[in-house]
Amino acid sequence: MKKNESFTAIAGETIQYVTVVIGGQLFGLPISQVHDVFVPESVTRVPLAAPEVAGVLNLRGRIVTAIDMRRRLHLPPREDTQMMAVGIEHKGESYGLVIDKVGEVLTLSADSREANPSNLDKRWAEVSGGVHRLDGKLMVILDVERLLGAMVEPLAAA
């Protein structure tokens, strides 16, 4: 989104977000795009994959591309081995976004969403669909199209 880009929201409209924490930062994914929340049992590395691709995993019999969200957001690697994932679909492919932890589901007014602040890291702004200000915290909305749109051909098809 461009800095001056405005959002059109219908008065009284609300959006539900699944909140996740990655590197101590609160992010929100529109609940309509989230299919699963799970703990990955094992991730199989894929040779020559993009750096943010953690590998592939089996989710109820489906091969899912696992995206390391810390790498995707240019954050330091996780210190512990415990991880969670959020399952999403994008262009007919399944992905597991590997995150630090899942928060709660928030229902927020659509008209309280703001454009990305000018001081938001440019690398984060590229994958953000705006922000919500919540009691002293900033929730960055992850835009799945922007997040995965720059990725090369899905590995699940390989």
N, C-alpha and C positions, 0 to 999 in steps of 0.2 A: 504494500500500500504506500502511496505517496504521502508525504507528511500532511498535505492539505486535503487529502481525500476525505470526504465525509461519508457517513454511513446513513443509509435510509432505513428507518425502523418504524414499524407500525406502532402507534401509541398503545401501550399496555402489553405489547408482545414480549414474551420471555423466551430465553434460550437456556437449556440445561447443558452443563459442562461436567465432564468427568475430570476432576483435578488430579494432576500428577506432580510429583516433585522430582526435579532433575538438578543435581548439583546445588541443592538448597533453594532453587528458584521454583516458584509456583507457576505451573502451566495449566491451560485448560484445553480439552478437546471436546468439540460439540458431541453430545451423547449420541446423536443420530449416526455418527461415524464410528462409534466404538461397538465392537461385536463381542469381545471377550476381555476379561482381565484374568491373568494366569501367572503362575510361577513356572518359568521354563525349566524342564528337567535337564536337558542337555542341548547345547548348540554345536552343530558341526561346522567347522571352518570351511570356507570355500576359497580355494586358491585363486589368486589374482582378482579377487572381488574388491570393490571400492572400500576405502578405509572405514567408512561408517557401517559397512555391512558386517555384522558380527558373525553371520553364517546362516544356516538354515536349521529349522527345528520342526518336529512333528507335533502338530496340534490336532488331536482327535482324528488321526489318519491323513491329515492334509500337510503337505510340505509348505512351510511358511518362511519367508525371508525375514530374518531378525535384523533390525536396525538398531545399532548402539546409539541411543539418543545423546549420550554424553559426547561422543565423537561428532555426531551430526551438528551439535550445537557448540562445538569447539570448547568443550569443558575438559578438565583433567579426568583421567580414568578413575573409575570407582575404586575405593580402597577395600571394600569388603566384597565377598563373592556372592552374597545374597542379592538377587535381582528379581524384578517383577517385569511383566510385559503387558501391553495393551494391544489387543488384536483389532486390526482395522482392515478394510478392503479399499483398494485403489485400482481403478481400471481393470476390474475383474481378477486381480491378484490379491492374495492374503499377505499381510505383513504383521510382524510382532515388533512393536516399538519397545525396546528394552529400556526401562526407567529405574529410578531408585525406589520410589514407592508411590502407591495410589492413595489419593486423598478421598474426598467425599464428592458427592454429586451436588453441584450448586445450581440453583435456578436464579438467573439474573435477568434484569430488564434489558431488552435489546438496545434501548436508547441510552443505556449507561456505558455502552462500549465506546471506546475512544480510539482514534488513530494512534499508531505507534509514536511514542514520545521521541523528540529529536535526539535525545541522548541514549536511546536504546541501541545496544551494540548492533552495528550494521549486519553482522552475520546472523543475529537473531531476528532482526527486522525482515530479512529475506524470507523467513518461514513463518512470520507472524501475521495474523489477520486482525490485529488490534490488541487492545488491552482493556482490562477492567481494574479499577482501583478499589481494593477491598480492605477496610480497616487497617491502614498502614502498610498493606502489601500490594504489590502489583502482580496481577495474574496475566501472563502473556498467553494469548489465544494462538494455539498451533493451527495453522492452515494446512490441512493434509495435502492439498493440491500443490502448494508451494514446497512443502516438506519433502514430498516424494517425486514431484514433477521433474526435478533436476537429476534424479537418479537414472542410471542407464537401464537397459532392458532388464525386466524382472528376472531374478535368479531362479525363481520357482519354476520357470518355463524351461530352464536348462536341463 
